[in-house]
Amino acid sequence: MTVAEQNQTQLNPPYGGELVNLVKTGEERAALLKLAAELPDVRISPRALHDLELLATGAFSPLDRFMGEDDYRGVLDDMRLADGTLFPIPITLTVDRDELPKDAKQVVLRDVRNNTFAIMDLEEVYDWDSKEEAQKVLGTTDARHPLVSEMIRWGDVCISGRLQVVDLPSYSDFVQLRRTPAEVRELLGAMGHEKVVAFQTRNPMHRIHEELTKRAAEQVDGSLLIHPVVGMTKPGDVDHYTRVRVYRALVDNYYDKDSTLLSLLPLAMRMAGPREAVWHAIIRRNYGATHFIVGRDHAGPGQGASGKPFYGPYDAQELLMKHADEVGVQMVPFKEMVYVEEEDRYFEAGEEPEGSTVLRLSGTQVRDDYLSQGKYLPDWFTRRETSQILLEMYPPRHKQGVCLWFTGLSGSGKSTTAQIVTSLLMERGRQITVLDGDVVRTHLSKGLGFSEEDRNTNILRIGFVASEIVRQHGMVVCAAISPYSAARNECRKMVGEDRFIEIFVDTPVEVCEQRDVKGLYAKARRGEITGFTGVDDPYEAPRNPEITLDTVTYSPDENAQKIMEYLEAQGLVLPAHSNGVHQGAN
């Protein structure tokens, strides 16, 4: 019996569905495109497009549509669809209610480039609450969680109904590695093993991952599916182009080709920790896996505003283990491995020979001690091919992009300090782009008002521009009040966690009023201006910024020096010589 046949016989209800309502003939497609031209549009986000693709290919089986309200409520409260089937993550399509034409029976789902992907029968339109979903699914409403911060851009209602899929997204990269669940199951079945271990990854693979995956396949006497996510992952992750080059080099040179399959998964991750681990196992079941490797803090987004991780290190393993029989996928724990120099091999932590030399490298050491210095990583840690690829894509730390985000009340001293820092950075040889809040409103955000929605729009525009500059290894200085923590954290997510430096200019409102040469605070106190931050509109101070400035005790020049010292310590600027020439100039 093949793996695909086992998938259909071992589970109740069966997973691993085939293509969902995808038109198969040119005539059908032409007819649907003609109909689509007469229907109202719904623009879907990149996240929703990834979801649509995996719905259409059966990767989210037994789902065949974006969730209706009964399924949605069941998933939020009990991790189950309305019929009782285990499914831990809501798959919904949100829109703004006022964008839905009245009495519309069908809508066309298009992407931002106006490509047509599906026609949806509008069978349900229902309300949802972002805070409720965040608390129940993610276990937090902390805006430092990347999905929580993203929700501020989602619509206010969910829509659902039968889908007629016209096209799947078209990719030009790694086309030979992009396969549907049915195609993957067929290839796995041809390998002849009853068991398949799937490995989820969104990071480059090093020797420890290679060792673990090989051992896992050997342990179950089965095939290995290396199944990296190439959709939306954690902001700041290594781009999928670089990662897939690494995966392909490893599989081509160091894995058994008769029992190893590399295939890409266009999934939009939620970084939902334990619930996401169960979801990932269900998805891999649909692709033919019988076992699934789960590591410490699986699908965890890192630390929240409190400085503590969102999830416990073994929460994901425990939740999947609890539901493994129902899912039909057994959990293989990602055990901690250490390299023993004398033996020239890896051991499970705690099983290394007594008195042996154990070598480890942290992520910080990988970045700062090797890649940022242009050095190959040690051969015991990673393959030379991996080092070469990462070095090609990873410039030295002092040449990497970074965003300095100044936030604080009007009159706090943001712009003044930012101007001084800009000059000091240019003195050190860095080219700077400045995005000042007032200037942005004059140009990029001309016409926006000061409602919460317009303010968020303004800040997100600044964040988007900043993210593009940082992506191209530029340094950008942003100085805007940015009063709402959710919008700031969404900008952090767009830029990347390790590329976003939040600088809280912590000046009391009474001091800001004393400095207010424009008289804006006085006008706000008199009611001549409404919605003024710090008077009749709130300012949500950062809970855990990288830098906090005291502008009462310290001058702008002193605060600027504090920022420069931080940037030097992080390796983002080279130290200055006493003669003003930065290191590395010759």
Steps between C-alpha positions, in 0.01 A plus 500: 500500500638842408532794735216677318271199550593477866408865547147426381448176696662569836314818591141589567421743352765461229745776425697558183228629273560567134460831316195691621270640231793584274387536141666240281417601143562806290129539433417501871770753568389728217142488626601585855723786388209640298279477809772655716507808277140571600537442877619730780861458616649409835874570525671236705828534687811288439407303813150427370644403160725241664198369690296483180772301325521245781123475520486436126771231500361311800782591739240627750272199454232442620442874443383590150428869564575787731327421829137580563394629840417164662838355403675821604341509845573133554866545411537801728342332801586131462744461206226314315285558195122495541492127418756425773806462277822618661629820338687750720549810281224721354520533121288806424470770238442844650375809317360838590122481514455826313702358208248222441235600247147469637309191391807352330470124456850439366835680510828461315815444705788694348849582623654847521611471135143438387555134412186287524527190719152391604130573508338470842130450564417743781323259734611653833606841626571508873672719758823409670708655779876520457570509874283196563671305222844606615435401859344163418727391215829670581453521875588870501391847389854635527566712192858370490355176365530535121147376428342723764662807348395391151135471598463878512493490118240225470138561409215512750297205365575150374350361179454139401345287231565252222816568300553457129876533456604635162877506548766416756780750564777482241862474618819546304741383772580138587211383284616138507473497881144637520254211522141442608423255782391238247827534309705471819306193616557336164877557515516378860298194412747414222779490760331194647512583871190470717616781727601855417662753734431865414734779603366855531751781463506874435873542568820387328592140583829428676675175592286454809181507288657261254592260779159519662301445180711203396466343843124556500458325164719214616310475828165443326655311207334733253540774244586859582297799377692825537213744475608863553252786520549748216192711558476750784725417794626705792599852400877524483550136401755420231326535163375180340721538193810471716354224714388283209845526344634360828242221519561398140878491545466278807247261349697469177829425676438349842166314506388166359316594182300176506336584832510883523265749337540877505176686426388856574196604701340841413356539849425828678610423855315645799783450752234354730726264691320190635189533282718553197694179569176301481402689185836429339457131577156495334643673193788252480250215536336631186838487328555138601692514828448256786749665736587864562806656665414767759770709662523720804265799478365379165355792299574738785535870414762576764448738789212729582504853635575360846825351374374144555427237231137469392499122546677246716780302333308171500138620474480413129638150549254431782194619306583298189578193706156531659329502158744286299274196467208708383710688248661178382850642528740398774725763652877466480657739751787715380753398761782730601819389328858596584823455308783315673836605363694184597243273333437730202127432518177606663349355818168556667551750781582312819634195319837644399809323647603627840773760484462553125524837328154620399480771234199727451418811297212734579309688235666821618844345459411377152400851395752712686813285525489341158259628234535867590878457493495332161619169651391150411312321775687205656470178303378315809207745518391525138589377154735716297229541232268652761768739623569615147133572426447685827814708455383605155174629643615634837706822494708609800297633790610862445369482141164345580173689486349630822213727604528746788141568606460808721165515682368744758261785559491813289780724627686216668816559298474221245591700193778696672672186627441320169669783309810479719515121470465530122802728480708274725411194291591673176829602661563126553437428133140377509252637250174597670139543391291715735123452524371777723136484600416857398676469164333165426158652565579774252583256222447125545195537727353823367123504558495274804336630815569421865249227575647179640454332162673781311783514753555127468497533120760776520728298728465183293597695188814619677565142613460362148743752351744433785479125443588540132800718586621250760450209261745670265753531787427868561473682831182698563415740780127536572371769734123497552275512806363153406270493804359148467707197595326267249602717205857533626526126543361441153781724372746297705367189333528649150857616559612190693546445871879521496501799263258721694630715785221672691617819670253632756549873555352501849408861566213584742205674339539807723857545373382460141241774561768734632706442185205541263594804290208433262245520779336172398454372854337827602259477206420139592434600862259767378324252274608671180679179396349160570660158503836640614736237636569547869197725556180335376651206312718233665866430455589133556856505629730214388526227762841368405679735256861444403591852617327744737610864502460743788483847344452683831829395658702460181552727200426397140875462437541271801203291395636476146829369641306238698342379176838491325648295783215253467551473123874447548435227758267329252761525224267711284757778467876477512675669792651838424873569535606804696577675170145442380583229243298183551664162506520325169538822303839405359 
